[in-house]
């Protein structure tokens, strides 16, 4: 669908590259200590990190202690943050 919108001129080349990068982002599982390290490197609280990832504070807390594993879009966003920094998702 995005390709069709690009072909008719409704999505520019830059946005199309961003879309492609997000769709084809290879993701790997992220252990609790790596999630915490990402957050601390960004100098944000768990609450702010949760807001950026569009999840709850308790979810971030559970990720960081290993009670829960991120998956789907959250895992993709965490991998993107690891590669490009928190600014990539703001």
MARFI-375345 format. One record per residue (C-alpha): residue in three letters; x, y, z. Coordinates in steps of 0.001 Angstrom, whole numbers, plus 500000, padded with zeros to 6 digits. Each point is the difference from the previous one (the first is absolute). Layout:
<sites>
ALAXYZ...
</sites>
This chain:
<sites>
UNK500000500000500000UNK502794502421500885UNK501666499211496682UNK496816500911498164UNK499731503276501935UNK503622500749499126UNK499374499296496314UNK497156502525499868UNK502063502591501842UNK498281499986503383UNK503077498691501839UNK503394501565499274UNK503253498057499602UNK501191500793503522UNK496837498675501652UNK500079496937497770UNK503586499230501097UNK498944500394503647UNK497054497677499440UNK502211497408498286UNK502535500175502824UNK497323499368502609UNK498370497178498073UNK503221498170499333UNK501559500510503382UNK501586496775501129UNK499268499578503663UNK501578497834502606UNK498827499191503478UNK501075502481502605UNK501041498846503467UNK498956502014503062UNK503416501536500655UNK500214501281496411UNK496595501673500267UNK501022501710503214UNK503311501023498462UNK498205501578497012UNK497749501976502298UNK502842501141502237UNK502120500969496994UNK497119502234498873UNK499868501525503517UNK496252499478500384UNK497850498503502727UNK498008496819499565UNK496848502104499742UNK501400502137497176UNK501370496922498217UNK496568498370500263UNK498336503090498538UNK502432500081497066UNK499323496312499316UNK496244500473500449UNK499835497425502763UNK499438500045503746UNK502479500677502759UNK499336496549501446UNK500836498388496663UNK503384501738499865UNK500628498991503603UNK499173496357499185UNK502296500090496950UNK502869501314502091UNK499675497315502687UNK499342497199497515UNK496405499207500953UNK498845500814496470UNK501637500165496554UNK499301502742497462UNK498543498844496698UNK498488501323496793UNK500117503770499506UNK501587500575503419UNK502900497730499144UNK500440501720496642UNK500065503395501700UNK502545498815502574UNK502250498708497227UNK499612503296498132UNK500897501949503154UNK503047497808500455UNK501154500643496435UNK499142503681499635UNK499324501382503457UNK496839501170501695UNK499717502979497649UNK499147497605497156UNK496571499334501496UNK499173503493501261
</sites>
